[in-house]
Structures are given as C-alpha cells and as structure tokens.
Amino acid sequence: MKTKWGSCNPNKGIVWLNAELAKKPEKMIDYVIVHELAHFVSSRHDELFTSVLDREMPSWRQLQRELNALPLAAWEAHD
C-alpha cells in the first residue's frame, strides 16, 4: 500500500493494513483499525461512519491529523 494506511472489503470481511503502520505509535494503529472496522457499519465516510468513530474513539480526529502528517513510508521522509 503506497497511498493509504488501511483498506477493507466489508462484503468479504477483510481488512488490510499498510505494513508501515507497524512503525507508528500504537494509538495510531488503533485508530486505523477502528476506522476500517467502522466501514463494516457504513462503507462511506458519512454521518453513521463518524458516529461509530466518535463513540468508539472520541480522539479519532486528532489521531487522524497526527497520522496523516507523518510520511506514509520511511523512504518518503528522505525525498
């Protein structure tokens, strides 16, 4: 995965995580997992989706900002 931290296919019950995520703080890994699992409730980033995140991880917006400010892969930090 070169463009995102995680992905899922709710119809098949599959979640994929970017291997680079293992190098990030645990709270950010937790955020990505909760984010992807929320797609099992709503496939879009709609109000239902955000309500799941708000309920399960109230600090998700801050974690999302922190994670997205980091390079996706170690090699990107050197470009």
KOLKOLVO-809757 format. One record per residue (C-alpha): residue number from 1; residue in one letter; chain; x, y, z. Coordinates in Angstrom, 1 decimal, padded with zeros to 4 digits. Layout:
N
k | r | c | X | Y | Z
NUM | A | A | X | Y | Z
...
This chain:
79
k | r | c | X | Y | Z
1 | M | A | 000.0 | 000.0 | 000.0
2 | K | A | 001.6 | 003.2 | -001.2
3 | T | A | -001.2 | 005.6 | -000.8
4 | K | A | -003.1 | 004.7 | 002.4
5 | W | A | -002.9 | 003.3 | 005.9
6 | G | A | -005.6 | 000.7 | 005.6
7 | S | A | -008.4 | -000.6 | 003.5
8 | C | A | -011.2 | -003.0 | 003.8
9 | N | A | -013.8 | -005.0 | 002.0
10 | P | A | -016.8 | -005.4 | 004.3
11 | N | A | -018.6 | -007.8 | 001.9
12 | K | A | -015.7 | -010.3 | 002.3
13 | G | A | -014.9 | -009.4 | 005.9
14 | I | A | -011.3 | -008.4 | 005.1
15 | V | A | -009.2 | -005.6 | 006.5
16 | W | A | -005.8 | -004.7 | 005.0
17 | L | A | -003.2 | -002.7 | 006.9
18 | N | A | -000.2 | -000.9 | 005.5
19 | A | A | 002.9 | -002.7 | 006.9
20 | E | A | 004.4 | 000.8 | 007.5
21 | L | A | 001.7 | 001.3 | 010.2
22 | A | A | 003.7 | -001.0 | 012.5
23 | K | A | 006.3 | 001.7 | 012.8
24 | K | A | 003.7 | 004.2 | 014.1
25 | P | A | 002.6 | 004.8 | 017.7
26 | E | A | 000.1 | 002.2 | 018.9
27 | K | A | -002.7 | 004.8 | 019.3
28 | M | A | -002.5 | 005.5 | 015.6
29 | I | A | -002.6 | 001.8 | 014.7
30 | D | A | -005.7 | 001.5 | 016.9
31 | Y | A | -007.2 | 004.5 | 015.1
32 | V | A | -006.7 | 002.9 | 011.7
33 | I | A | -008.2 | -000.4 | 012.8
34 | V | A | -011.3 | 001.3 | 014.3
35 | H | A | -011.6 | 003.4 | 011.1
36 | E | A | -011.5 | 000.3 | 008.9
37 | L | A | -013.9 | -001.6 | 011.2
38 | A | A | -016.3 | 001.3 | 011.1
39 | H | A | -016.6 | 000.7 | 007.4
40 | F | A | -018.4 | -002.6 | 008.3
41 | V | A | -021.2 | -000.3 | 009.6
42 | S | A | -021.0 | 002.2 | 006.8
43 | S | A | -019.0 | 001.9 | 003.6
44 | R | A | -018.8 | 005.7 | 003.2
45 | H | A | -017.3 | 008.4 | 005.4
46 | D | A | -020.9 | 009.6 | 006.3
47 | E | A | -022.6 | 010.6 | 009.5
48 | L | A | -023.2 | 007.0 | 010.5
49 | F | A | -019.5 | 006.2 | 010.0
50 | T | A | -018.3 | 009.2 | 012.0
51 | S | A | -020.8 | 008.4 | 014.8
52 | V | A | -019.1 | 005.0 | 015.2
53 | L | A | -015.7 | 006.6 | 015.4
54 | D | A | -017.0 | 009.3 | 017.8
55 | R | A | -018.4 | 006.6 | 020.1
56 | E | A | -015.6 | 004.1 | 019.9
57 | M | A | -012.6 | 006.5 | 019.8
58 | P | A | -013.5 | 010.1 | 020.7
59 | S | A | -010.0 | 011.4 | 020.0
60 | W | A | -010.0 | 010.0 | 016.4
61 | R | A | -009.9 | 013.4 | 014.7
62 | Q | A | -006.7 | 014.4 | 016.4
63 | L | A | -005.2 | 011.0 | 015.8
64 | Q | A | -006.1 | 011.2 | 012.1
65 | R | A | -004.5 | 014.6 | 011.8
66 | E | A | -001.3 | 013.4 | 013.5
67 | L | A | -001.1 | 010.2 | 011.4
68 | N | A | -001.7 | 012.0 | 008.1
69 | A | A | 001.0 | 014.5 | 008.9
70 | L | A | 003.5 | 011.6 | 009.0
71 | P | A | 005.1 | 010.1 | 005.9
72 | L | A | 003.3 | 007.0 | 004.6
73 | A | A | 006.6 | 005.2 | 004.3
74 | A | A | 010.1 | 005.6 | 005.7
75 | W | A | 011.5 | 006.3 | 002.2
76 | E | A | 009.1 | 009.3 | 001.8
77 | A | A | 010.8 | 011.1 | 004.7
78 | H | A | 014.0 | 011.3 | 002.7
79 | D | A | 012.6 | 012.7 | -000.5
